């Protein structure tokens, strides 16, 4: 027999979703305004204000009103009550945001204090100075970047943007941003995603069952990957951003060749392998 929620239980669930949104905005963007709640849940500003005040009355230590910007800011003592506080959950709620691209969403150990200025720089299209370290340059040094998208590669979060040091568009691993010097938002950016050629170039990538598999096994693999039967056997073609190709190939397990065909399962078609050589390391 189907269960029915009482009005009180239904309102409680709705409040929890709204309160979770408030917390995630505070954690990852550092602030929340009435208009954020109004827009997210398609509510009147009067009702949105009531919801925000209700949350503040319940957890006054989590947020502090800032009159100059007409917003509530996160406090250092904030403890989330209705959300995990993870970047994954924030991205799921903000899934319609055009500045977010991902292959899949995981939980990662990322510090909100590090991510907030990056999100703000993307949102406001500004230059950003932060400390960054890489495998080739393991000592933290200040970088000025002009970020335009967050990207999840299936393992790690990156920010895609223009690097003023290298004068090129690059990917930066979010967990490698750190510095004793706080991040500094600078003036307006002058390099945007529309100028990022590798970001805007879509490549047609085709893959197929490993030809060492017998027909029955190849058919099962084709079902797994929603492949279509073609003259040369089963094939699947997808559009992948050139800037994300390396991550996509790694995630699909196509960057290594396994001696066991049942472990390998799929390979790039010969045509794709030839075409993609210039884009892969």
C-alpha positions as CSV (number, residue, x, y, z in Angstrom):
1,X,0.0,0.0,0.0
2,X,1.4,3.4,-1.0
3,X,2.2,5.7,1.9
4,X,1.1,9.3,2.0
5,X,3.1,12.1,3.6
6,X,1.2,14.4,6.0
7,X,1.3,18.1,5.2
8,X,3.8,18.7,8.0
9,X,6.1,15.9,6.8
10,X,5.9,17.3,3.2
11,X,6.8,20.8,4.3
12,X,9.7,19.4,6.4
13,X,11.2,17.7,3.3
14,X,10.8,20.8,1.2
15,X,12.5,22.9,4.0
16,X,15.4,20.4,4.1
17,X,16.0,20.8,0.4
18,X,15.9,24.6,0.7
19,X,18.1,24.6,3.7
20,X,20.6,22.2,2.0
21,X,20.8,24.7,-0.9
22,X,21.4,27.6,1.6
23,X,24.3,25.6,3.2
24,X,25.9,24.7,-0.1
25,X,25.8,28.3,-1.3
26,X,27.3,29.4,1.9
27,X,30.1,26.8,1.9
28,X,31.1,27.0,-1.7
29,X,30.3,30.6,-2.7
30,X,30.7,32.1,0.8
31,X,27.4,34.0,0.7
32,X,23.7,33.8,-0.1
33,X,21.1,36.3,-1.0
34,X,17.3,36.2,-1.1
35,X,17.4,36.2,-4.9
36,X,19.4,33.0,-5.0
37,X,16.6,31.1,-3.1
38,X,13.9,32.8,-5.1
39,X,15.5,31.9,-8.4
40,X,16.5,28.3,-7.5
41,X,13.0,27.4,-6.2
42,X,10.9,29.8,-8.3
43,X,9.5,31.5,-5.2
44,X,8.5,35.1,-4.4
45,X,11.2,37.2,-2.7
46,X,8.9,37.4,0.3
47,X,8.7,33.7,0.7
48,X,12.5,33.3,0.0
49,X,13.2,35.9,2.7
50,X,11.0,33.9,5.1
51,X,12.9,30.7,4.4
52,X,16.3,32.3,4.8
53,X,15.2,33.9,8.1
54,X,13.8,30.6,9.3
55,X,17.2,28.9,8.7
56,X,19.0,31.8,10.4
57,X,16.8,31.4,13.5
58,X,17.6,27.7,13.6
59,X,21.4,28.0,13.0
60,X,22.4,31.6,13.8
61,X,26.1,30.6,14.1
62,X,26.3,29.5,10.4
63,X,25.8,32.8,8.7
64,X,26.2,36.5,9.3
65,X,24.3,39.4,7.6
66,X,26.4,41.9,5.7
67,X,24.4,45.0,5.0
68,X,26.8,46.6,2.5
69,X,26.2,43.7,0.0
70,X,22.7,42.8,1.2
71,X,23.7,39.2,1.7
72,X,24.5,36.6,4.4
73,X,28.1,35.4,4.6
74,X,29.4,32.1,5.9
75,X,31.0,32.1,9.3
76,X,34.1,30.2,10.2
77,X,32.2,28.2,12.8
78,X,29.6,27.0,10.2
79,X,28.5,23.3,10.6
80,X,26.3,21.9,7.8
81,X,23.0,20.4,9.1
82,X,21.2,19.4,5.9
83,X,23.9,18.7,3.3
84,X,27.2,16.8,3.1
85,X,28.9,20.1,2.2
86,X,30.7,18.3,-0.7
87,X,31.6,19.9,-4.0
88,X,29.7,17.0,-5.7
89,X,26.5,18.0,-4.0
90,X,27.0,21.6,-4.8
91,X,27.5,20.8,-8.5
92,X,24.5,18.5,-8.5
93,X,22.3,21.4,-7.3
94,X,23.9,23.8,-9.7
95,X,23.7,21.4,-12.6
96,X,22.1,23.9,-14.9
97,X,25.0,26.3,-14.5
98,X,26.7,26.9,-17.9
99,X,30.1,27.3,-16.2
100,X,30.2,23.7,-15.0
101,X,31.3,20.8,-17.1
102,X,31.8,17.3,-15.8
103,X,32.1,13.7,-16.9
104,X,30.9,12.4,-13.5
105,X,30.6,13.8,-10.0
106,X,32.6,12.4,-7.1
107,X,33.3,13.4,-3.5
108,X,36.8,14.9,-3.3
109,X,38.7,16.4,-0.4
110,X,38.7,20.0,-1.6
111,X,38.8,23.0,0.7
112,X,35.9,25.5,0.2
113,X,38.3,28.4,1.1
114,X,40.4,27.5,-1.9
115,X,37.5,26.9,-4.3
116,X,35.4,30.0,-3.5
117,X,37.6,32.6,-5.2
118,X,37.9,30.3,-8.3
119,X,34.1,30.1,-8.6
120,X,33.8,33.8,-8.0
121,X,36.4,34.5,-10.7
122,X,34.5,32.3,-13.2
123,X,31.1,33.9,-12.3
124,X,32.4,37.5,-12.5
125,X,34.9,36.8,-15.4
126,X,37.9,38.2,-13.5
127,X,41.6,37.5,-13.3
128,X,42.7,35.5,-10.2
129,X,46.1,35.2,-8.5
130,X,46.7,32.1,-6.4
131,X,49.5,29.8,-5.3
132,X,49.8,26.7,-7.5
133,X,52.2,23.7,-7.6
134,X,52.5,21.0,-10.3
135,X,54.5,17.8,-10.8
136,X,57.0,19.7,-13.0
137,X,57.2,22.6,-10.6
138,X,56.5,21.2,-7.1
139,X,57.2,24.4,-5.2
140,X,54.2,26.6,-4.8
141,X,54.4,29.8,-6.8
142,X,51.9,32.5,-7.6
143,X,50.0,32.1,-10.8
144,X,47.5,34.5,-12.5
145,X,44.8,32.7,-14.3
146,X,41.6,33.6,-16.0
147,X,39.3,30.6,-15.3
148,X,36.2,29.8,-17.3
149,X,35.0,26.3,-16.5
150,X,35.2,23.6,-13.8
151,X,35.8,20.1,-15.2
152,X,35.6,16.7,-13.6
153,X,37.7,14.1,-15.4
154,X,36.4,11.0,-13.6
155,X,39.1,11.2,-11.0
156,X,39.9,14.8,-10.1
157,X,38.4,18.3,-10.4
158,X,40.2,20.8,-12.6
159,X,39.7,24.4,-13.5
160,X,40.1,25.3,-17.2
161,X,41.3,28.8,-18.0
162,X,44.0,31.1,-19.5
163,X,47.4,30.9,-17.8
164,X,49.2,34.2,-18.0
165,X,52.6,32.7,-17.2
166,X,52.4,30.3,-20.1
167,X,50.2,32.5,-22.3
168,X,47.9,29.6,-23.1
169,X,44.7,27.9,-22.0
170,X,45.5,25.1,-19.6
171,X,43.9,22.8,-17.0
172,X,44.8,23.2,-13.3
173,X,44.1,20.5,-10.7
174,X,42.0,22.1,-8.0
175,X,43.7,20.2,-5.1
176,X,47.1,21.8,-6.2
177,X,46.0,25.3,-5.4
178,X,47.4,26.4,-2.1
179,X,49.3,29.3,-0.7
180,X,50.1,31.0,2.6
181,X,49.1,34.2,0.7
182,X,45.3,34.4,0.2
183,X,43.9,34.3,-3.3
184,X,43.4,37.7,-4.8
185,X,40.7,38.7,-7.3
186,X,42.1,41.1,-9.8
187,X,40.6,43.1,-12.6
188,X,38.3,41.9,-15.4
189,X,39.5,39.0,-17.6
190,X,40.4,39.5,-21.2
191,X,40.6,35.8,-22.2
192,X,37.3,33.8,-22.3
193,X,36.1,30.4,-23.2
194,X,35.1,31.5,-26.7
195,X,38.8,32.1,-27.4
196,X,39.8,28.7,-26.1
197,X,40.2,26.7,-29.3
198,X,40.8,23.3,-27.7
199,X,37.8,23.8,-25.5
200,X,35.5,24.7,-28.4
201,X,36.9,22.0,-30.8
202,X,34.7,18.8,-30.7
203,X,36.3,15.6,-32.0
204,X,34.5,12.6,-33.2
205,X,35.9,9.6,-31.3
206,X,34.9,6.1,-32.4
207,X,35.6,2.9,-30.5
208,X,34.8,-0.8,-31.0
209,X,35.0,-4.2,-29.2
210,X,38.4,-5.6,-29.0
211,X,38.8,-7.6,-32.3
212,X,40.4,-10.5,-30.3
213,X,37.0,-11.2,-28.7
214,X,34.7,-13.8,-30.3
215,X,31.4,-12.7,-31.8
216,X,29.3,-13.5,-28.7
217,X,31.6,-11.5,-26.4
218,X,31.9,-8.7,-28.9
219,X,28.1,-8.5,-29.0
220,X,27.8,-8.3,-25.2
221,X,30.4,-5.5,-25.1
222,X,28.5,-3.7,-27.8
223,X,25.3,-3.9,-25.7
224,X,27.3,-2.5,-22.7
225,X,28.3,0.6,-24.7
226,X,25.2,1.0,-26.8
227,X,27.1,0.4,-30.0
228,X,25.5,0.1,-33.4
229,X,26.2,-2.6,-36.0
230,X,28.1,-1.2,-39.0
231,X,29.8,-2.8,-42.1
232,X,33.0,-3.2,-40.1
233,X,31.3,-4.5,-37.0
234,X,30.1,-2.8,-33.8
235,X,31.0,0.9,-33.4
236,X,30.2,3.8,-31.1
237,X,31.0,7.4,-32.0
238,X,31.0,10.2,-29.4
239,X,31.8,13.9,-29.5
240,X,34.6,14.9,-27.1
241,X,36.1,18.3,-26.4
242,X,39.7,18.4,-27.6
243,X,40.7,19.9,-24.2
244,X,39.1,16.9,-22.4
245,X,40.3,14.1,-24.8
246,X,43.2,12.9,-22.7
247,X,40.9,12.5,-19.6
248,X,38.2,10.8,-21.7
249,X,40.7,8.3,-23.1
250,X,42.0,7.5,-19.6
251,X,38.6,7.1,-18.1
252,X,37.5,4.7,-20.9
253,X,40.7,2.7,-20.3
254,X,41.9,3.3,-23.9
255,X,45.3,4.7,-22.9
256,X,46.7,1.2,-22.2
257,X,46.6,-2.1,-24.0
258,X,45.8,-5.2,-22.0
259,X,47.1,-8.6,-23.1
260,X,43.8,-10.1,-22.0
261,X,41.0,-9.1,-24.5
262,X,38.3,-9.7,-21.9
263,X,40.0,-7.2,-19.7
264,X,40.6,-4.7,-22.5
265,X,37.0,-5.0,-23.9
266,X,37.2,-1.9,-26.1
267,X,39.7,-0.1,-28.3
268,X,39.7,2.9,-30.5
269,X,38.9,2.2,-34.1
270,X,41.9,2.3,-36.4
271,X,40.6,5.4,-38.0
272,X,40.1,7.2,-34.7
273,X,43.5,6.1,-33.4
274,X,45.2,7.6,-36.4
275,X,43.1,10.8,-36.3
276,X,43.7,11.4,-32.6
277,X,47.5,10.9,-32.5
278,X,48.2,14.6,-32.8
279,X,46.0,15.4,-29.8
280,X,47.3,12.8,-27.3
281,X,50.7,12.8,-25.5
